[in-house]
Amino acid sequence: MVLKDGTNLGTDWLIKELGNRADQIKHLEFHIERGDYFAVLATIINIASKEKDFDRERIFKNLFDDLEYLQKNYDIVEKRRQ
């Protein structure tokens, strides 16, 4: 992905390539606490569907690991409407 000023972001701004799984889980939990994990996930999938140079194998492996972690450790509950 290239910005208007020519800066090449790549996809690492969405999923950081962290040193170990513990750091990756901290990053995942950061997004969960902020309430933006689903938005991040949707953005990654959208980019993957459009970008030809997207590293699908690496990114989807990381997403699979994240989703597996979420399945084992979290429940999705409906937000209370106010």
C-alpha positions as CSV (number, residue, x, y, z in Angstrom):
1,M,0.0,0.0,0.0
2,V,1.5,3.3,-1.0
3,L,0.3,6.6,0.4
4,K,-0.1,9.8,-1.6
5,D,3.3,11.0,-0.4
6,G,4.9,7.9,-1.8
7,T,5.4,6.2,1.6
8,N,5.1,2.4,1.3
9,L,3.2,1.1,4.4
10,G,3.1,-2.6,3.5
11,T,0.9,-4.6,5.7
12,D,3.1,-4.6,8.9
13,W,1.2,-1.6,10.3
14,L,-1.8,-4.0,10.7
15,I,-0.1,-7.1,12.0
16,K,3.2,-6.5,13.6
17,E,5.8,-9.2,13.1
18,L,6.7,-9.6,16.8
19,G,9.5,-11.6,18.2
20,N,7.4,-14.3,19.9
21,R,3.9,-15.5,20.5
22,A,3.6,-13.9,23.9
23,D,4.2,-10.5,22.3
24,Q,1.8,-11.3,19.6
25,I,-0.9,-12.1,22.2
26,K,-0.2,-8.8,24.0
27,H,-0.7,-7.0,20.7
28,L,-4.0,-8.9,20.1
29,E,-5.2,-8.2,23.6
30,F,-4.4,-4.5,23.1
31,H,-6.8,-4.4,20.1
32,I,-9.4,-6.3,22.1
33,E,-9.2,-3.9,25.0
34,R,-9.5,-0.9,22.6
35,G,-12.5,-2.5,21.0
36,D,-11.1,-2.3,17.5
37,Y,-10.1,-6.0,16.8
38,F,-13.0,-6.6,14.4
39,A,-12.2,-3.4,12.5
40,V,-8.5,-4.4,12.3
41,L,-9.5,-7.9,11.1
42,A,-11.9,-6.5,8.5
43,T,-9.3,-4.1,7.2
44,I,-6.7,-6.9,6.9
45,I,-9.2,-9.1,4.9
46,N,-10.1,-6.1,2.7
47,I,-6.5,-5.4,1.9
48,A,-5.8,-9.1,1.3
49,S,-8.6,-9.2,-1.3
50,K,-7.2,-6.3,-3.2
51,E,-3.4,-6.1,-2.9
52,K,-1.5,-8.4,-5.2
53,D,1.7,-8.2,-3.1
54,F,0.0,-9.0,0.2
55,D,1.9,-11.7,2.0
56,R,-1.2,-13.9,2.4
57,E,0.6,-17.0,3.8
58,R,2.3,-15.2,6.7
59,I,-0.6,-12.8,7.5
60,F,-3.3,-15.5,7.4
61,K,-1.2,-17.8,9.6
62,N,-1.0,-15.0,12.1
63,L,-4.7,-14.4,11.9
64,F,-5.5,-18.1,12.3
65,D,-3.3,-18.2,15.4
66,D,-5.1,-15.1,16.8
67,L,-8.5,-16.5,16.1
68,E,-7.6,-19.8,17.6
69,Y,-6.4,-18.0,20.8
70,L,-9.7,-16.0,20.9
71,Q,-11.8,-19.1,20.5
72,K,-10.0,-20.8,23.4
73,N,-10.0,-17.7,25.7
74,Y,-12.9,-15.4,24.9
75,D,-16.7,-15.3,24.4
76,I,-18.3,-12.8,22.0
77,V,-21.2,-11.1,23.8
78,E,-23.6,-8.5,22.5
79,K,-23.0,-5.0,23.6
80,R,-25.7,-3.4,25.7
81,R,-27.7,-0.9,23.8
82,Q,-28.3,2.4,25.5
